[in-house]
Amino acid sequence: MSSLSAPHPHAAATPGASFTGDRRGADSGEQRDPIRALIAVPTLDSGAADAGAAALAKILSQAGHRPIVVSRLGRLVADVTAAGAEFVALDMGGKNPISIIRNGFTLMRIARERRCDLIHAHGRAAAWSAFLAARLTGLPFVTSWYKGFRDQNILKHFYNGVMARGDRVVAASEQLAQLVNDRYGIDWERITVLPSSIDFERFDPAQVTRERVETLRRSWGIKPDTKVILVVGRILRRKGHHVMVRAAQRLKDMGFKDFLCVFVGEDRGHTHYTGELWDLVLTTRTMDVVRMAAPVADMPAAYAAAAVVVSAAVQPEGLQRAILEAQAMGRPVIVSDLGAGPDVVLTAPAVPDGRVTGLRYAASDDAALAEALVRLFSMPEPNRRAMGARGRDWVCAHFEPALVAEQTLRLYAAVAGRMASRAPRRRRRAIKSSSLRALAATSSGIEYNSLAKTREPR
């Protein structure tokens, strides 16, 4: 393949154009028959699916496999190509049925040209296109769940259901795996729990200098003795920022002082939630204790600057990378019962007090969140430090990158091998659809430019 550096995230790109990293990791571990995986993800910016797809590409490349990541341009493209994966620019985030179908035929052509062994979807819009491509090519179809989607009506249930149609369904946590099974009744044999891994060298409290922390606190306008309650994640209703605002009001009413809630996350302007949140801040008179900060590049310093990290999620969040990172940084955490499962945060009464890594409260209950914050801040400082240290020990033992990589490669080996015999049957079923044949003819004019060399015969 051509060796090209990643484009600037905001640079214009022809849909279908591909960019390939230098394969430094892949060349060192080249295999006789590497797995060629087509990875479809809506965006490569800051979401859990985005980071998960980039991490997967790195794992596969370093093991000598051939990941091809198809997505809209974003800031994680550089990470994907640096890992040695191929990147194909295509807007996979649209929910328009015509766009989804056209993308499906584009993925089909990519899969056939690259002689892919499987198609792995991250995100629903991308999954519908990937599902179509898998049916047309007869390839195994894998999906990854990073959160529990809202399932408020039949149409939403159907739309979300593509994520349960995988030959293998990957859940980021045990809690999320149970949710998938409860909603769609799929066999447990098809569900695999693969947690995210954390860069423990980057998120190491011993590596974060006091100067980095103080620089960040000054940028937030925080006094030295102010306790920071950090909430990390995009400004979305399901993240529960409004619950945190109401909890902050309760803390003020109780007479608590010297604390500040800092919301760190992107606001993409897709909803009116940010405006509603500001209205709530004004209504509750919490302007002095709530700060909406811009996205932070130095997240290790942000965690180090916090007294506690909170997930106020009001929908099932699966495995939040921010909660893992916070614990890796030795910070105590408070999570709603939808924000993290018992495999992520150890809380009483599931474990003895001497093993807890955080506190848990009932989702959407701002009074319970305020009570949990009061309890944490009432602890002696050594107790809070000990809780944070246990959190680091827990995530280092259970979310270690080498372990996650080993589990991922084992899954891929099983899918690429065991599913091969099913291809002819699936291809025949796809060809029977006259409507799909008509759409194939319609979409044949989609421009697809490849910068890759022709692959050698397998």
C-alpha positions, 0 to 999 in steps of 0.5 A: 500500500502507499505510505501516506501520512494522515491528513489534517482532521479538518482537511477536505477528502474525496469520499473513498480515498484511503490513507495508510500508515507506515506499518511499523508495528505490522511489519515486525509481526507479519503473519503468513495469513493475516486477518483483513478486518474492515472496521466501520465507525461513524466518526473518529473524534472523541466518542467511546466508539471512536476510541474503541475503533482506533484502539482495535486498529492498533491491536490488529496492526501490531499483531501483523493483521490488516485493519481497514478503518472506514469513517469520517475524518477526525482527530483520531485518524492520525492515531489510526494511520500511525498504528499502521492501519489503512484509513478510508474517508467516508461519511458513515454517520448519516442516518438517511436510509439512502446514505446508509444503503449507498455506504453499504455498497461502498463497504461491499466494494472495499471488502471485496477489493481488500479481500477482507475476512470480516466486517466489524461495526462500531455505532448504529448508522455504520452498523446498518451499512456494514450489515448490508455489506456483510450480507452482500459479501457473505462475510462474518459481521461483528458489532461492538456496544459501548453504551446502552441506547435509548429504547423508547419505542418500536422504531428505536428498538428496531434501529438499535437492533442492528447492533444485536445482529452480529455473528459476534456481539462485543460488549464493553462491560458485563453490565452492557452484555446483560442489557443486550441479552435482556433486550434482544434475547440473543444467545450468550454464546454470541456475546463477548465482553471485551473491556477497553484498555488504558494507557497506564504510562500516560495516566500515571499520577507519578508522571503528572507534575504539579506545574501541569496541574496548577496550570490547568487549575489556573486556566479554570480560575480555581483557587488552591483550596477549592475542591474540583468535582470533575464530570468528563464526557460530551454535553449530552442529556444521557450523561446526566449533567443536569443531575450534577447541577441539581446536586450542586444546588443541594450542596450549596443549600447545605452550606458547603463551600469551596467546591466547583463542578467542572464539565469537560467535554465537547458540545457538538451543537446537535441538541438544545441540551446545552442551552437547557443546562445553562437555563438550569444553572441560572434557575438554581443559582449555581453559576458560581459553582458550575464551570463548563470548560473547553475540551482539555488536551492534558486529561491526566492533569485534569484528573489530578486536579480533581478531588473526585470524578463523577458519572451522573449517567441517566442511561446505561453507559457501558464502560466509560473510559473516563471512569477507568482513566480517573481510577488509573489516576488514583482518583475516587469516583462516584457513579450512578448505577447506570454509569458503571457496573460492578466490574468497573467500580467496586462499591459497597455492599458488593465488596467490604469497605476496605476494597471500595474504589468509589461510591454508587447512587441511584441514577437521576437521584440528585439528592442521592448524588449530593449525599454521596459527595457529602460522604466522600468529602467528609472522609479523612484525606488519607481515606480518600487517597486510599480509595483512589489507590485501590481504584488504580490497582483494580484497573491496572489488574483488569484493564491492562492493554496486553490482556485486552489485546490477547482477548481481542486477537483470540476473538478475531481468530475464532470469528475469521475461522469458524464463520468461513463456512457460512459465506455461501449461504449468506451470499445466496440469501443476499442475491435473492433480493431484487430491491438490493440488486436495483439499489446496487445498479443505482449506486454503481456510480459512487466514486471510490478511489483507492491509493492501495496497491493490488494485494497479493493472492492469499 
